[in-house]
Amino acid sequence: MSVSLPFPDDIASPLRRCGLDEVGRGALAGPLVAAGVILPADIMERLGEHGCFLRDSKTVPRARRRKMAGLLAQHALVVEIMVMPVELINEHGIGWANREAFRRLIGRISADEYIVDGKVKPATSLDRSARVHCMVKADAQVPAVAAASLVAKVYRDGIMAALHREFPLFGWDRNAGYGTAAHLAALREYGSVSAHRRLFIQTALSGGRKRPRGPGQD
C-alpha cells in the first residue's frame, strides 16, 4: 500500500535529490514503513528554529517528530509513503519488503538522484538505476533522508497506535511493536496475533535476539 500526500507546487531545488529511509525493520509486529522525500533548497530557512530537528528520527523526541512531520508536509516538494504489511513480510521476508518498498518509491518519484539509507541497492528500472546511491547512516548526513526517516517514523507510530487499540495486551502504543521485555512477556503469556511477524517472534522467544530493541531503534 502506498500513500501520497498533497503538497503545493514549488520551485524545485537545482538538484532534485530524493531521500529514502524505512522504519520498523527490526520490530516484532506491524508493517515496515518507508518514505521518499524531496526538499526545497531553502528548507532550513523554511523550518527556522525547528531546523535543528531535521535529523535521524531516532534522535528526535516524539513530540518534536510529530511537529517536524507536519512542517515537512507543509514545505517538502514531494513526500511518498509506502507501507509493507505484515502479510507480505511473513510471506517474503523483511529483506524483500525493505528492498521492494524502496523500489516502489523510486518508481513513483521523479528525481535527479536517489539516496537510500543503508547498504542494499534496490532493483530499479534501467533509466533510474545509475541515479540510485546507498549510504550507511544517510539519515544523519543527508537532510532529505532525515526527512524521510521522520515522516516514516511518525506515520508508522500512528499505525501502531491504531493496532494497539485492537490488540492492547502488547503495549504497541509505547513500544511500537519492538521486542521490549514487556512485549516478550505478553507474547509468552497470551501468544501471538495476526499483526505479529511469525519468524521474528519465533527467533525472539527462542532467545535468538541477544537483547530487546526499543521503539527508537529503527
N, C-alpha and C positions, 0 to 999 in steps of 0.2 A: 504494500500500500504506500502511496506517496501523497504528500500534502504540499500544495503550492500556496504560498501566502502572497496576497496582492501588495505591490509596492508602487509608489508613484514613479512616473518617468523622471529620469535624472540624467545629468551629463556623466557619461562613463569616464572612468579613470583612463589615463593613457594606455595602461596595460590592464586588460580585464582579467585579473587573477582570481580564480575560484579556489577557495579553501574548503577542504573536505575533512570531516572528522566524524567519529562514531562514539556512541555512549552505550554502555551496558554489555560489553563483550564478556566480561567475567562474572556477570550475575547468574544466580541460580534460577531466576524466574523473570518473566516478562520479555518483551521484544528487545531486539537491538534497534537503535535509532541512529541514523546518520543524517548529516546535513551538509549542504553545499551553499556557500555564501560568497557573493562578490560585493566588495565595499567600494564606496567612492574614495577618490584620492584624499579628500579633506575630512575623512571620518573622525580623526582625532579632534578637529575643530568642532565638528558637529556634536561630539559626545561631551565636550567641555570637561568639567570636573569628574565626569564618570569615565573618562578615557583610561584612567589607571586600572580599571577593571576589565579592559579588553585583553584578557589573558586566559590561559588554561582554566577551564571551568572548575577543575579540582581545587584551585587556589582561591576561588571566589565564594564568599558566604552565600547561603541560599537566597536570602532576600535580595542581595546585590545581583545574583544571577537572574532573578526574575525581572529586576529593573533593567538590566542590560539587554535581556531578550526583547523587552518592549521597545527600548531605544533602537535596537538593531532592526526590528520590524518597521520602525519609522524611517530609518536612514539608509539601510542597505539597498543596493541596486537590485540584488537577486537573493532570495532565500528559497531553497527547496529542502524539504524534509522527506526522508524515506524510512518507513517502518517495516522491519522484517519480523514477522510474528513468530511466536514460539513454535507453531506448527511447522514452519519452514526450517527453523533451527533444529528441531528434533529430527526432521526428515533428511536434511542435507549437511548439518553440522555448522558450527559457529564460524569457521573459517570461510566456508562458502557464502554464508549470509553476509559476512563483512565485505567480501570482495564484490558480491552481487549488488549490495546496497550502493557501493561506490560506482560500480559500472552503470547502474541505472541513473544515478545522479549525473554522472558525466554525460550520459546520453541525452539528458533533459536540459542541460545548461550549456549555453554557448559562451565560451571563454577563450582567451588567448593562451592561458596557462592554467593548469590544474595542479594544486599542491595537496597531496594526500598525506595525512598523518600516519606514520608507520613505515614498514619496510616492504610490504607486499603490493606490487603494482597490479591493479585490477585489469582484466582483459577489456579492451575498448575497441571501437571501430578504428580502422587504419588511419583515417584522417585526423583522429584525435590522440592516438597513442603517443606520438612524439611530443605532445604538449603536456603529458601527464608525468609528474615527478613526485617521488616519495621522499619523505623527510622524517626522520625519527625526532620526536618531540617538537613537531612543527607547531603544535598548539601553544608552545611557549616562545615561538620565534616569528611566526607569520600572523599578522592581525586577522586576515580572512579565515585562517584555520582556527584561531582562538574564538572568533565569532561563531564559526560552525560548531565548535565544542560547546559554547554557551547555549546556543539555540537548541542543539540536540539534547543537552542535559535537562533543560527546563521542560522541553516537550516530553521527554521520557518520564521525568518525575511526575508530570501530570497524568500520564498513563498509569504509572504505578500507584498513584493515589486513588485513581478510579478502581484499579484492581484490588486495592486494599479494602474498599467498601464491599466488594464481592467476596473476598477471602480475608477477613480481618484477623485470622489467627496468626499470621506470619509477620505482621508489623511492616508491611511494604511501604507504608506512609513514612516510615523512619529509615528503613534500610534499603529501600529502592530495589528489593529483590536480591541483594547481595548476601553472601553466606556468613552473616553475623552469628554469634553464639546463640542469640535468641531465635533466629530464623532456623538454625540447625536443630535446636531443641524442639521447636514446634514441628519440624519435619519428622523427627523421631517419634513424637507423641501422636501426631494426627495423620501422618502420611502426606503424600504429595497431592496436588490438584492439577487441573488442566493447564494452568499458567506456568507450571514448572518445566524446566528443561531436563529431560529424563537422564541423559548421560551426565550432566553436571551434578545433579543431586546424588546419583549413584557414586560418583567419584568423591564427592564431599562427605557423604555418610560413611564411606568405606575408609576414610582417612587419607584419601589421595591428595587432598589440599592441605598444605602444611599449616596454613593459618587462615582464619576467616578474612574476607575482604569487606571493607566498609563502603558505604554508599558514595563516598567521594572518590573511590578508586576506579575510575573509568578507563 
